[in-house]
Amino acid sequence: MPGQVGMDRLRIKPSRTRRWTSRLILAVGVLTLCVTPVVSVGAWLVMSDPAVAADVAAEGDLWPIVRAIVETLGEAVRDLLELL
């Protein structure tokens, strides 16, 4: 009733389409936040270390990039801990 103060409004349940859309957008956002740093580090390694790029091109195997990413991140964490 319009004259009553302090009463809650009736809540309308969101449609299933709206729920699934919001969940999909959330999942895409989380995936993007997880994948973007790995891809950028991989691109940086390919540009800064041509030997890794040559290994990947010759063998068609991505493990040299994965290994280089892990080594680079390990060195970064070690250097950060040394500063602390």
Secondary structure, DSSP 8 states (H G I E B T S, - for coil): -TT-SS---------HHHHHHHHHHHHHHHHHHHHHHHHHHHHHHHHH-HHHHHHHHHH--SHHHHHHHHHHHHHHHHHHHHH-
